[in-house]
Amino acid sequence: MVEDSGTKSGEVGRNLAHAAQGEAAHLQDPVYLEELRRQLQRFAVLQLGDADLAEDAVQEALLGALKSARSFNGRAALKTWVFAILKNKIADLLRARGRQPDAQSLLSSDEEHRDLDELFNARGHWRRDERPAHWEDPESAVHDRHFWRVFEACLDRLPGQQARLFMMREFIELETPEICAAAEISVSNLNVTLHRARMRLRECLENNWFQAGEAREES
Amino acid sequence: MKNCREITRLLSEAQERELSLSERMGLRMHLAMCRGCRNFAEQMATLRKICRAYARRDEGNSGRE
């Protein structure tokens, strides 16, 4: 029930003003809700590997949040709350399916080093064939259906915990303290894991999209 | 002087927090000399844009952001 029915940009500002008064008006802002729903949906699909299950989980999480709408002061709090509910639902579903959600826990620092050793030499400089290249025209990639397929395949290749933390950060747009609290990890653990995830993702995108088809220089 | 490995770590962290003045100075010096890390720095910004676009994408009709 939005006053008027418009979704003009002024509406958002007014809703924010309401939120500041302790009223969870953003829960009545259809544009904001739809955007939030989409973000959650991406996260859930990639975690569950099943669009229908994901949609149910997101729906339930949003409904759960609506019930306790009173207790939110602002959008960040709402997002954190909805996300916490969703995360538990996903964990339950995965458990029910017999997969341990946390089986793929943080890799040891040993493995952290081994992984990066393939990219850098002993002095910590890029190995020649691992050096990041210039990405031509990334803006047009996001309008290409095929690019998204490559992107999803690259995300799929991330180890579970890396993917989870990366998505909390980049899809749900949670901040460091929120992620650390939700995942029960330290800030430095988070930083190490996000660094690894980004290293892998950028390499995968470069090899399979931005440089795909081009003969590799110097080899 | 930081090496590329440390610089990439710093560039990743810059996505989460504001870097200190000395971190930014070290970064700028390294980037001036190292094309690989310069490309990496650009890619971190690109990766963020890609993720935002992805999370907000509407598969059916490409809805406005």
Interface residues (C-beta under 8 A of the other chain):
Chain A: E35 R38 Q39 R42 F43 L116 L119 F120 R123 G124 H125 W126 R131 P132 A133 H134 W135 P138 A141 V142 H143 W148 F151 R169 E170 F171 I172 E173 E175 T176 L190 N191 L194 H195 R198 M199 L201 R202 L205 E206
Chain B: N3 C4 R5 E6 T8 R9 S12 E13 Q15 E16 R17 R35 G36 C37 N39 F40 E42 Q43 M44 T46 L47 R48 K49 I50 C51 R52 A53 Y54 A55 R56 R57 D58 S62 E65
